Amino acid sequence: MRFDEVLQQFKAIEQPECLLLINEDSASLRIAVAWTAISIPRVEVPEPLPHDVRVDLWAWLWNGVSYSIADVAVRTDLTAYVIERKLPGLIANKVIYPDGTVNSFVQRYLRERVLKLFRPAKK
């Protein structure tokens, strides 16, 4: 299996509960917003694909990419310390993906929040 195939397996079973992690956490919310704008190149020599154990496959995907904490910090206006504290939870709970996308439920939530900001107030 290739990187994209393994990632699609996770995207096919994503859960909406991960929204609870970002709903009232502004730092996690900012990271999720910025995640789609950072560069996440793949590592040139990926490790061998592990046996089909979900935890191992998820770790394998993340070991196959590289990202910059500094880039995330610039885009979120958060400190590297805060980002390093928040990222493991966002990764483990599949809020963000190693291809630079976010969980589709998170994406819809973010879009709805933005649209709500620009809707005219009802009178």
C-alpha positions in Angstrom: 0.0 0.0 0.0 1.1 3.5 -0.7 0.9 6.6 1.5 -2.2 8.0 -0.2 -4.0 4.7 0.1 -3.3 4.3 3.8 -4.3 7.9 4.4 -7.6 7.4 2.5 -8.4 4.5 4.8 -8.3 6.8 7.8 -10.2 9.6 6.1 -13.0 7.0 5.2 -13.6 6.3 8.9 -13.1 9.8 10.5 -15.3 10.7 13.4 -17.0 14.0 14.3 -16.1 13.8 18.0 -12.7 15.3 17.3 -14.6 18.6 17.0 -14.8 18.7 20.8 -11.1 19.1 21.0 -11.0 22.3 19.0 -14.5 23.8 19.8 -13.4 25.7 22.9 -9.6 25.6 22.5 -8.5 28.7 20.5 -4.9 27.4 20.1 -6.0 24.1 18.6 -8.5 25.9 16.5 -5.8 28.2 15.1 -3.5 25.3 14.4 -6.3 23.5 12.5 -6.9 26.7 10.4 -3.3 27.1 9.6 -2.6 23.4 8.9 -3.9 23.6 5.4 -1.5 26.4 4.5 1.8 25.0 5.6 4.2 23.0 3.5 4.3 19.3 4.5 6.8 17.5 2.2 7.1 13.7 2.3 10.3 12.1 3.6 12.3 10.8 0.7 13.0 7.3 2.2 9.9 6.1 4.0 10.1 3.3 6.5 8.7 -0.1 5.5 4.9 -0.3 5.8 3.9 -1.9 9.2 1.4 -4.7 9.6 -2.2 -3.6 9.4 -2.5 -2.2 12.9 -4.2 1.2 12.9 -1.9 2.8 15.5 1.2 1.6 13.6 -0.2 2.8 10.2 -1.1 6.2 11.6 2.5 6.6 13.0 3.9 5.3 9.7 2.1 8.1 7.9 3.4 10.8 10.2 6.9 9.4 10.1 6.7 9.8 6.3 6.3 13.6 6.4 8.1 16.7 7.7 6.6 20.0 8.9 8.0 23.1 10.4 6.9 24.2 13.9 8.2 27.6 13.1 5.9 27.8 10.0 2.9 26.9 12.1 4.0 29.5 14.7 4.1 32.2 12.1 0.7 31.3 10.7 -1.0 31.0 14.1 0.8 33.7 16.2 1.3 31.0 18.8 4.6 30.1 20.5 6.5 27.0 19.5 5.9 25.7 23.0 2.1 25.9 22.6 2.2 24.3 19.2 4.5 21.4 20.4 2.0 20.8 23.3 -1.1 20.9 21.1 0.1 19.0 17.9 0.4 15.5 19.4 -3.3 15.6 20.6 -4.5 17.0 17.2 -2.5 14.3 15.4 -3.5 11.4 17.7 -7.2 12.4 17.5 -7.0 12.8 13.7 -8.0 16.4 13.7 -5.1 17.1 11.3 -3.7 14.8 8.6 -0.1 14.3 7.4 -1.0 15.5 3.9 -1.8 19.1 5.0 -5.6 18.6 5.3 -7.9 18.4 8.2 -10.7 16.1 9.3 -13.7 16.8 7.0 -15.9 17.4 10.1 -13.4 20.0 11.3 -13.3 21.6 7.9 -17.1 22.0 7.8 -17.0 23.4 11.3 -14.4 26.0 10.4 -16.3 27.0 7.3 -19.5 27.3 9.3 -17.8 29.5 11.8 -16.5 31.8 9.1 -19.8 32.0 7.3 -21.5 32.8 10.6 -19.1 35.8 11.1 -20.3 37.3 7.8 -24.0 36.6 7.9 -26.1 39.7 8.5 -27.7 39.8 11.9 -31.4 39.0 11.9 -33.6 41.8 13.0 
